Amino acid sequence: MSMRKTIIAIGICTIAISALTPASTTTLAQHQAPTYAKWGSLAVKETQSKYPNAEIIDYLHVGKESKNDTTIEKFKLWLKEGGNEFGVFVNIEYNTETEKVVKIDFQETTR
């Protein structure tokens, strides 16, 4: 039997799917990117734009909050700029039905 390996890159998440034969291939639906991946990519992009001289060295999805007709995806990114390291909380609020971004908030933290 030959080993087949497929690498799928989705946003900032990379998933490797291996299978021995085509008949035993695991469906992609079982290995989808997390639901927050789209918003995580946006958080990274907007953080890079806001802090163009900083390197993003860590990323964490903090959670999700729903209120009325909007959802807020919460992330914490750790940045390094020169000799300084700091965190940035990024909250992305969007319309739950249309997924249109309502606002993006940034808050720096020392830990």
Summary of the structure (lengths in Angstrom):
residues: 111
radius of gyration: 17.5
end to end distance: 50.0
largest distance: 53.3
contacts: 275
relative contact order: 0.15
helix: 19%
strand: 54%
